Amino acid sequence: MLLIPCPYCGPRSEEEFSYGNEAHIARPKAPEKLSDAEWAEYLFMRSNTKGVFLERWMHAQGCRRWFNVARDTVSYEILAVYEMGKKPPKLKMSTKV
Amino acid sequence: MPTRYSIFSLLRNALGYHQDWPEAWRSPEPKPSYEVVIVGGGGHGLATAYYLAKEHGITDVAVIERGWLGGGNTGRNTTVVRSNYLWDESAALYEFALKLWEGLSQELNFNVMFSQRGVLNLAHNQHDLRELSRRINANRLNGVDSEFLGPAQIKQLVPLIDLRAGGRYPVLGGSLQRRGGTARHDAVAWGYARGADARGVDIIQECPVTGFRIEAGRVTGVETGKGFIGAKKVAIAVAGHSSVMAELAGFRMPVTSVPLQALVSEPVKPALDTVVMSNAVHAYISQSNKGEFVIGAGADKYVGYAQRGSLPVTEETLAAVCELFPSLRRMRMMRQWGGIVDTCPDASPILGKTPVGGLYMNCGWGTGGFKSTPGSGWVYAHTVAHDEPHELNAPFTLDRFRTGYLIDEHGAAAVAH
């Protein structure tokens, strides 16, 4: 069970949050020019990282604000929390096999 | 060839105090190269090896497993087998698997304890009821047995269930697939392993795959913990780690890996002889032959590779189970665990070719991989042997996310994924 440090409300139980999966997926700037393969990449393909994963959470039962989390998907350790629109902090981003 | 299991071999070995049973499969060191290397020694990988050898005559095959046979999702599921899926493509695939299940113990000469005790799906509100009726009709049109039961019939079939009015989850009806049921999950892995080994397949355990060797867009082998193993074709069947394997091979997958939870109670006398599933609350329950209640819970909502689930999911499921079966409220749970399931955006599997030549992928079964084991192995073996999909898995390509030909079984497939 995760204790998620909401940057606005402080640490709360994971039950209070909803999940937004992978962070930093940019919406295409010119969607009308995208090929089917590029649409598939944008809509469906995900990193699904084993290791440090950048993801989005929303404090649904609190401030209702979105933010980014860097979390290890094996140990579940939360390594960093940062605001939407910010670049991720420098972390060792290795994928585990 | 290993000893054929029968009443006679049992009697003969009983005379020797069961000291002389031969090993069920060998544990060979890997050869420098094989025609086909299968990555993943779970049910799907072993079934693929078995059918490659038996149906296609390809015996120069190695199954490479990181841990031990069936130690992943094969040994972690809740053993439910059914085929009442909504869409034509899924119904065909799962029904084919169910037909293989019906003869599997004879086929493998290994008792997989397939018990067609019936699978009951409950409807708790009007919407559930309409969806359920639609699915029953779709099933019947596809030749999949499925019937509607009213509350009185449900009570007759499952006396343990509480149908007094006013409950948190009133039961308005249910769909029953009588040919559905449960099977002993470890036995499926062991049976296929024994059958494949007897036909010359090398099963290599404790051998993680750490990379793929790819030359000119074609796979030539795998890097493993026991060195490089050459292969003309490589078939991946690793469930939760599919994205990790794809990344090693240089392409991306549309899957998300989450831990799906299950629990078992202390063993008690027989009280429930049907599998009862509830779509709305994502709880399913059956009683194993040992007497334990096997309870399937939901999955965590976030990406995770730790083989355990989080407590809120357990709590929610147990609350629903206690509501439906108040007599179980004082049961104690013995074990709780999680298996990493790879879910696709459309809750249907990916079974076929990848962007790399000679490399095949079997993944995305999400919460429903166990029931499809024989069918999956059959069509995957066909795909690998012919470099073309079998007609049953032709719709389940990776390319469907580009073409838009999705097979959306979300919520439609009798459980919410």
Interface residues (C-beta under 8 A of the other chain):
Chain A: M1 L2 S13 E14 E15 S18 Y19 N21 D36 A37 W39 A40 E41 L43 F44 M45 R46 S47 N48 T49 K50 F53 E55 R71 T73 V74 S75 Y76 T95 K96 V97
Chain B: P208 V209 T210 H241 S243 V244 E247 L248 R252 M253 P254 V255 T256 S257 K301 Y302 V303 G304 Y305 A306 S310 L311 P312 P345 F401 R402 T403 G404
